[in-house]
């Protein structure tokens, strides 16, 4: 790195830190203190911002089609709010779709540039954006434990992301890259760090619940798979941005890029986490 890059990098880190310190208390407050209807509206607003960025990644550039697509995303969320029984089915389908991406992404060696509208990507946007919304609302509205489960998922993501970053920087170096075509900066060592974070969070969660040995293993499995899929979500957005020659999904958040750049891991992990937690019976 040349000397001329030091100041911009320092400024970027400062902007990222200020933005994060501003957003984290707001997010925690929304999760813990907003009733589920208000939380659903706030989260829908976040997903609407992400939907606009998704239009860019899919090549939908004209204003009217972008508005129509965002309205369709909002309508899907409204339908699932009115019909809550459909929420588990929808985020379950989203979780299966992300599992498929976990199989496909490691095989990618080259990323050709794309032009024009990708209609299949616009369809996938419903699973990517509405799926996590349905998962988080489903968890949040659970009696007594709902907000705590959502908050735990957020802390799981933040812990895994931080561990991946610091472990990757400390010991990754020139070691094996995770997916060099998609994200050259990510290493397998960083993934190991993220998994350590998942284990720590899972054990803490199990201890709080006074879980049995079997339940603890299941909780660790859910946390581990959720973290792996969160990495898939990060890599998937990197793929879409590289196809369009973009560095960030937008410039909405100073130092962080766009909304999708901040929630890409969560959009993938939330459906998987909600499905896993439901299947092992923690929600009952």
C-alpha positions in Angstrom: 0.0 0.0 0.0 1.4 3.4 -1.0 1.5 6.3 1.4 -1.2 8.1 -0.6 -3.7 5.4 0.4 -3.3 5.7 4.1 -5.4 8.7 4.7 -8.4 7.6 2.6 -8.3 4.2 4.3 -8.2 5.9 7.7 -11.1 8.2 6.7 -13.1 5.2 5.4 -12.6 3.3 8.7 -13.6 6.4 10.6 -16.8 6.7 8.6 -17.6 3.0 9.0 -17.1 3.3 12.7 -19.3 6.4 13.1 -22.0 4.8 11.0 -21.9 1.6 12.9 -22.0 3.3 16.3 -25.0 5.3 15.2 -27.0 2.3 13.8 -26.4 -0.4 16.3 -28.2 1.3 19.2 -31.1 2.1 16.9 -31.3 -1.5 15.7 -31.2 -3.0 19.2 -33.8 -0.5 20.4 -36.1 -1.4 17.5 -35.8 -5.1 18.2 -36.3 -4.9 21.9 -38.9 -2.1 22.4 -41.0 -1.9 19.2 -44.1 -4.0 19.1 -44.1 -6.5 16.3 -46.4 -4.5 13.9 -44.1 -1.4 14.2 -41.0 -3.6 13.9 -42.5 -5.2 10.8 -43.0 -1.7 9.3 -39.4 -0.6 10.1 -38.0 -3.8 8.7 -40.2 -3.4 5.6 -38.7 0.1 5.1 -35.2 -1.4 5.2 -36.1 -4.1 2.7 -37.6 -1.5 0.4 -34.3 0.4 0.4 -32.6 -2.9 -0.4 -35.1 -3.6 -3.1 -34.1 -0.4 -5.0 -30.5 -1.6 -4.8 -31.5 -5.0 -6.0 -33.0 -3.4 -9.1 -29.6 -2.0 -9.8 -27.9 -5.4 -9.5 -30.6 -6.9 -11.7 -30.2 -4.2 -14.4 -33.5 -2.6 -13.8 -32.6 1.1 -14.2 -35.8 2.9 -15.4 -37.7 4.6 -12.5 -41.2 3.3 -13.2 -40.2 -0.4 -13.3 -38.1 0.1 -10.2 -41.1 1.5 -8.4 -43.3 -1.3 -9.6 -40.8 -3.9 -8.5 -40.4 -2.3 -5.0 -44.2 -2.2 -4.7 -44.4 -5.9 -5.6 -41.9 -6.7 -2.8 -43.9 -4.6 -0.3 -47.1 -6.3 -1.4 -45.6 -9.7 -0.8 -44.6 -8.7 2.7 -48.2 -7.3 3.3 -49.7 -10.6 2.1 -47.5 -12.6 4.5 -48.4 -10.2 7.4 -52.1 -10.8 6.7 -51.4 -14.5 6.3 -48.9 -15.3 9.0 -49.3 -19.1 8.5 -47.5 -18.6 5.2 -44.4 -17.1 6.8 -42.7 -20.4 7.7 -43.3 -21.8 4.2 -41.8 -18.7 2.6 -38.7 -18.4 4.7 -38.3 -22.2 4.5 -38.3 -21.9 0.7 -35.8 -19.1 1.0 -33.6 -21.3 3.2 -33.6 -24.1 0.6 -32.7 -21.6 -2.1 -29.7 -20.3 -0.1 -28.6 -23.9 0.4 -28.6 -24.3 -3.3 -26.4 -21.2 -3.7 -24.0 -22.7 -1.2 -23.5 -25.6 -3.7 -23.3 -23.4 -6.8 -21.0 -20.5 -5.7 -17.9 -22.5 -4.9 -17.8 -23.8 -8.4 -17.6 -20.3 -10.0 -14.2 -19.6 -11.4 -14.9 -16.7 -13.8 -17.5 -13.8 -13.6 -18.5 -12.5 -17.0 -20.0 -9.0 -17.1 -23.7 -8.9 -17.8 -25.9 -6.2 -19.4 -29.6 -5.6 -19.5 -32.3 -6.9 -17.2 -31.9 -10.2 -15.4 -35.5 -11.4 -14.9 -34.5 -14.5 -13.0 -32.6 -12.3 -10.5 -35.7 -10.1 -10.1 -37.7 -13.3 -9.2 -35.0 -14.4 -6.8 -35.2 -11.0 -5.1 -38.5 -12.1 -3.5 -36.6 -15.0 -1.7 -33.7 -12.7 -0.8 -35.7 -9.8 0.5 -39.1 -11.1 1.6 -37.7 -14.4 3.0 -35.6 -12.8 5.8 -38.4 -10.3 6.5 -40.8 -13.2 7.0 -38.2 -15.0 9.2 -37.5 -12.1 11.4 -41.2 -11.2 11.9 -42.0 -14.8 12.6 -39.4 -14.9 15.3 -40.2 -11.4 16.7 -43.8 -12.1 17.3 -43.2 -15.3 19.3 -44.4 -14.8 22.9 -41.8 -13.8 25.5 -38.8 -15.0 23.6 -39.3 -13.4 20.2 -37.3 -10.2 20.4 -34.5 -12.0 22.3 -34.2 -14.6 19.4 -34.0 -11.8 16.9 -31.4 -10.0 18.9 -29.4 -13.2 19.4 -29.3 -13.7 15.6 -28.0 -10.2 15.1 -25.3 -10.8 17.7 -24.4 -14.1 16.1 -23.9 -12.3 12.8 -21.9 -9.4 14.3 -19.7 -11.8 16.3 -19.1 -14.1 13.3 -18.3 -11.2 11.0 -16.0 -9.6 13.5 -14.2 -12.9 14.2 -13.8 -13.5 10.5 -12.4 -10.1 9.9 -9.8 -10.0 12.8 -8.8 -13.7 12.5 -8.5 -13.4 8.7 -6.3 -10.3 9.1 -4.2 -11.7 11.8 -3.6 -15.2 10.4 -5.1 -15.2 6.9 -2.3 -13.4 5.0 -1.5 -15.2 1.7 -3.1 -18.4 2.8 -5.9 -20.3 0.9 -8.5 -17.9 -0.4 -12.1 -18.9 0.2 -13.5 -17.8 -3.2 -10.9 -15.8 -5.1 -13.2 -15.1 -8.1 -15.9 -13.7 -5.9 -14.2 -12.1 -3.0 -10.3 -12.1 -3.1 -10.1 -10.7 0.5 -11.8 -13.7 2.1 -9.8 -16.6 3.4 -10.6 -20.0 4.8 -8.9 -18.9 8.1 -11.4 -16.1 8.3 -14.2 -18.7 8.0 -12.6 -20.7 10.9 -12.7 -17.5 12.9 -16.4 -17.0 12.1 -17.1 -20.6 13.2 -15.4 -20.0 16.5 -17.7 -17.1 17.0 -20.7 -19.3 16.2 -19.6 -21.9 18.8 -19.1 -19.2 21.4 -22.6 -17.7 20.7 -24.2 -21.1 20.5 -22.8 -22.2 23.9 -23.8 -19.0 25.5 -27.3 -19.3 24.1 -27.5 -23.0 25.3 -26.3 -22.0 28.8 -28.9 -19.2 29.1 -31.6 -21.8 28.1 -30.2 -24.4 30.5 -30.3 -26.7 27.5 -29.6 -30.4 27.6 -26.5 -31.9 25.9 -28.6 -32.9 22.9 -30.3 -29.5 22.6 -26.9 -27.8 23.0 -25.5 -29.8 20.0 -28.6 -28.9 17.9 -28.2 -25.2 18.8 -24.6 -25.3 17.8 -25.6 -26.9 14.5 -28.1 -24.2 13.8 -25.7 -21.5 14.7 -22.9 -23.0 12.6 -25.1 -23.6 9.5 -26.5 -20.1 9.9 -23.0 -18.6 9.9 -21.9 -20.6 6.9 -25.0 -19.5 4.9 -24.4 -15.9 6.0 -21.0 -16.1 4.3 -22.8 -17.5 1.2 -25.0 -14.4 1.3 -22.0 -12.2 1.4 -20.3 -14.0 -1.5 -23.6 -14.0 -3.6 -23.9 -10.2 -3.4 -20.2 -9.9 -4.3 -21.0 -12.0 -7.4 -23.9 -9.8 -8.4 -21.8 -6.6 -8.0 -18.9 -8.0 -10.0 -21.2 -8.9 -12.8 -22.2 -5.2 -13.0 -18.8 -3.8 -12.3 -19.9 -2.3 -9.0 -18.0 -1.9 -5.8 -21.0 -1.2 -3.6 -24.8 -1.7 -4.0 -25.2 2.1 -3.4 -23.7 4.9 -1.4 -26.6 5.1 1.2 -24.5 4.4 4.3 -21.2 6.4 4.7 -18.3 4.0 4.8 -20.5 1.0 4.4 -21.9 1.3 0.9 -25.5 0.4 0.4 -28.2 -1.3 2.5 -27.5 -4.6 0.8 -23.9 -4.3 1.7 -24.8 -4.2 5.4 -27.5 -6.9 5.4 -26.3 -9.4 2.8 -25.2 -11.9 5.5 -28.5 -11.4 7.4 -30.7 -11.9 4.4 -29.2 -15.3 3.9 -28.9 -16.4 7.5 -32.3 -15.2 8.9 -34.4 -17.8 7.0 -32.0 -20.6 7.8 -31.8 -19.6 11.5 -35.6 -19.3 11.9 -36.1 -22.6 10.2 -33.5 -24.3 12.3 -34.7 -22.8 15.6 -38.3 -23.9 14.7 -37.3 -27.4 13.8 -35.4 -28.0 17.1 -38.2 -26.6 19.1 -36.6 -23.6 20.7 -39.6 -21.5 19.7 -42.0 -23.6 21.8 
